């Protein structure tokens, strides 16, 4: 019987200060787009407030929009390459440096624009530049305060998700423990070699369930745990259990939380195969479609009391909570029933685990 090796996994990196910097990455298109949209809405509001006889002063709107968009884009272009440096500074120093960059950009462009419109600026011209600088200072400080509060909220939310994930993983204890121990006890006298292999398979499963600090492993590792579990159940169910593996090889390095697929297989055995007098076929399928990986677990559904499936629904809710804590709304777990076949479908975003973290599937 092939045995799985001890698996070494790494925890995700959380020590990079750039990832925890409170200012959004202005090198990203989405961040720049949101910056431009927010600036344009502010310009529109000012143009409406400035107009006296109509709803909006289009001349004022055009000039102010040009000024605000230009200063916003140039400031973002300057801050973008400095993000790594700013992330290593304190919040106060980073905020001060960003504010000085924005004010310098506004001052230079104000001088250029005022020189184009009024070649000989007087007191009114310098007062207008001062007002622009004051407005830029207030808006920049408000934006930085918003970014800081949003970053704090995101960090708190991430910490709560990680704590919930650890709690959910700590609750995973395969309920087949007693059946497996009884099976092992019955094999000790007649088949000691098989009993030893069963103990090793059981230890691999519990080693995985105790490693709650691991966030993501490769699908090949998770399938190895499923095979260990199915070997144990095969000793107990014998010919009543048939397994049909249909997992695409290109999904070997797909990232998946540990003990995600194994509880689905366990539920399929407990709620589908075991209650059937003749047993049945367990089908495990995996394929890629677009930017997502799909995993399906199918089993026959006996005509039994629906209350037997309460534990199944609890396990599905547990797994769904873990997936949402790691992948967000992109991960989906759903169940369906058609022609006496019960199917659980798991959709994960395509994400690879680094090759040095994965091990060979047993």
ABEGO torsion letter per residue (X at the ends): XBBBBBBBBBBBBAABAAAABABBBAABAAAAAAAAAAAAAAAAAAAAAABAABABBAAAAAAAAAAAAAAAAAAAAAAAAAAAAAAABBAAAAAAAAAAAAAAAAAAAAAAAAAAABABBBAAAAAAAAAAAAAAAAAAAAAAAAAAAAAAAAAAAAAAAAAAAAAAAAABBBAAAAAAAAAAAAAAAABAAAAAAAAAAAAAAAAAAABAABABBBAAAAAAAAAAAAAAAAAAAEAABBBBBBBBAAAAABBBBBGAAAAAAAAAAAAAAAABAAEEBBBBBBBBBEABBBBBBBBBBBBBBAAAAAAAAAAAAAAAAAAAAAAEAABBBBBBBBGGBBBBBBBBBBBBBBAAABBBBX
